[in-house]
């Protein structure tokens, strides 16, 4: 029997109404530059760029990061063809990516969060559904550019007066889709 999360993934292709997706290493909301949410694809691509792509399967919150075989260059090339989108970005790019699949602890370069803290090997990465509960400045029908939304939220956070989030059109992950950035996890509820 499918879980509700799997049913949502199969039946909802884009962020509809107040259903969004977030990728995290532990089903939490952390980020010094706001919390980003969007389509399941955008959340998946962002998480994969941050910590790597599983050689088999998806990040589902069931397996520890350090015990997950990550895709090396050969598998990344194969997976790019299968999935139809670019994977060799972020942690999956650069000279240190091995040709063959590998475990995160085997690699000299470690995956890090936006604040530079190394991702723990015992975390259980997941992409999960959320709903926005806090105030937003604009609507999904009037999105900012990706860079504008990010500058606005970063400025608010630095000034200590972040009181709303922003919708934006993605320029990186799931290009063209609508995403949102909110000041903290207080703006979100796990579905």
Legacy VTK file of the C-alpha trace (Angstrom):
# vtk DataFile Version 3.0
C-alpha trace
ASCII
DATASET POLYDATA
POINTS 191 float
0.000 0.000 0.000
1.339 3.439 -0.948
2.009 6.062 1.682
0.209 9.390 1.464
3.518 11.014 0.445
3.892 8.544 -2.443
0.274 9.106 -3.508
0.887 12.888 -3.533
4.035 12.450 -5.600
2.199 10.297 -8.146
-0.880 12.499 -8.392
0.415 16.049 -8.014
3.001 17.113 -10.592
3.265 20.755 -9.597
2.671 22.900 -6.566
-1.097 23.237 -6.547
-3.021 25.451 -4.171
-1.174 25.235 -0.891
0.698 21.975 -1.527
4.452 22.389 -1.820
7.538 20.226 -1.372
10.732 20.641 0.653
13.944 18.601 0.670
15.850 18.262 3.927
18.416 15.971 5.488
16.178 15.305 8.483
12.578 16.404 7.773
13.321 19.742 9.387
13.439 23.345 8.318
16.887 24.921 8.446
18.469 27.661 6.420
20.253 30.924 7.025
18.824 32.271 3.751
15.202 31.267 4.220
13.418 27.989 3.611
12.757 27.128 -0.040
9.755 25.095 -1.148
8.382 24.265 -4.582
7.398 21.383 -6.825
8.517 17.890 -5.868
11.017 18.029 -8.723
12.511 21.351 -7.612
12.820 20.135 -4.000
14.413 16.876 -5.174
16.875 18.642 -7.479
17.877 21.120 -4.760
18.490 18.341 -2.219
20.435 16.275 -4.765
22.629 19.265 -5.617
23.327 19.850 -1.905
24.152 16.282 -0.797
24.381 14.034 -3.860
22.161 11.717 -5.874
21.417 8.214 -4.573
22.815 5.614 -6.995
19.512 3.731 -6.617
16.127 5.113 -5.574
15.285 8.511 -4.122
15.753 10.366 -0.854
12.773 9.055 1.129
13.714 9.585 4.787
14.257 5.861 5.363
18.021 5.424 4.982
20.936 7.148 6.637
22.940 9.460 4.421
26.251 7.773 5.306
24.871 4.334 4.390
23.503 5.453 1.011
25.517 4.705 -2.100
25.807 7.936 -4.096
25.988 8.102 -7.880
29.466 8.534 -9.318
30.119 10.060 -12.744
29.116 6.927 -14.673
25.801 6.545 -12.828
25.127 10.305 -12.974
25.410 10.217 -16.773
23.023 7.244 -16.946
20.555 8.821 -14.492
20.566 12.127 -16.389
19.392 10.281 -19.505
16.758 8.332 -17.565
15.385 11.309 -15.624
15.704 13.833 -18.430
17.328 16.569 -16.389
20.820 17.687 -15.462
22.315 16.160 -12.292
25.991 17.139 -12.409
25.623 20.307 -10.367
26.535 21.295 -6.820
27.951 18.378 -4.857
27.669 16.179 -7.973
30.099 18.314 -9.989
33.827 18.905 -9.811
37.008 16.910 -10.010
36.469 15.017 -6.753
33.391 13.108 -7.919
34.522 9.495 -8.380
33.740 7.638 -11.595
32.143 4.754 -9.680
29.396 4.943 -7.040
30.615 5.748 -3.525
29.524 6.367 0.067
29.537 9.974 1.366
32.162 9.143 4.024
34.545 7.853 1.322
34.832 11.204 -0.388
37.324 13.843 0.751
34.949 16.724 -0.092
31.936 16.674 2.231
28.430 17.957 1.540
27.713 21.130 3.514
24.708 23.265 4.366
24.471 26.885 3.188
26.170 28.021 6.423
29.147 25.700 5.806
28.277 23.050 8.424
29.022 19.512 7.192
25.968 17.300 6.599
25.939 14.512 9.203
26.240 10.931 7.991
23.422 9.787 10.334
20.801 12.129 8.872
17.932 10.633 6.836
17.356 12.870 3.786
13.777 13.247 2.614
11.576 15.188 0.196
8.197 15.818 1.805
4.970 17.771 1.313
4.270 21.004 3.202
1.653 23.740 3.354
2.350 27.448 3.827
0.826 28.781 7.052
2.509 32.190 7.322
1.958 35.460 5.438
3.272 35.932 1.903
3.954 39.256 0.178
2.896 38.247 -3.336
0.986 35.363 -4.932
1.985 32.401 -7.120
0.329 34.304 -9.993
2.629 37.316 -9.433
5.993 35.670 -8.772
9.257 37.541 -8.401
12.378 36.409 -10.216
14.426 33.802 -8.375
17.212 36.275 -7.567
14.797 39.034 -6.457
12.963 36.753 -3.987
16.279 35.561 -2.563
17.606 39.117 -2.124
14.390 40.230 -0.425
14.344 37.363 2.078
18.080 37.631 2.830
17.750 41.384 3.420
14.789 40.836 5.778
16.594 38.096 7.691
19.770 40.172 8.103
17.735 43.157 9.339
15.838 40.903 11.753
12.435 41.927 10.410
11.400 38.977 8.241
7.607 38.983 8.386
6.598 37.426 5.090
7.664 35.078 2.333
7.904 35.439 -1.440
6.817 33.373 -4.418
9.233 33.220 -7.359
9.762 31.606 -10.748
12.562 29.042 -10.587
15.671 29.673 -12.665
17.694 26.718 -11.345
15.691 23.682 -10.222
12.619 22.629 -12.230
13.159 25.694 -14.428
10.064 27.846 -14.884
8.092 26.302 -12.027
6.802 28.417 -9.149
8.532 28.120 -5.777
8.508 30.100 -2.561
10.976 31.201 0.068
9.824 31.823 3.633
11.762 33.205 6.620
11.603 30.040 8.777
9.865 26.765 9.440
7.238 28.717 11.410
5.676 29.504 8.003
5.237 25.830 7.116
3.315 22.768 8.221
4.250 19.238 7.169
1.326 17.676 5.277
LINES 1 192
191 0 1 2 3 4 5 6 7 8 9 10 11 12 13 14 15 16 17 18 19 20 21 22 23 24 25 26 27 28 29 30 31 32 33 34 35 36 37 38 39 40 41 42 43 44 45 46 47 48 49 50 51 52 53 54 55 56 57 58 59 60 61 62 63 64 65 66 67 68 69 70 71 72 73 74 75 76 77 78 79 80 81 82 83 84 85 86 87 88 89 90 91 92 93 94 95 96 97 98 99 100 101 102 103 104 105 106 107 108 109 110 111 112 113 114 115 116 117 118 119 120 121 122 123 124 125 126 127 128 129 130 131 132 133 134 135 136 137 138 139 140 141 142 143 144 145 146 147 148 149 150 151 152 153 154 155 156 157 158 159 160 161 162 163 164 165 166 167 168 169 170 171 172 173 174 175 176 177 178 179 180 181 182 183 184 185 186 187 188 189 190
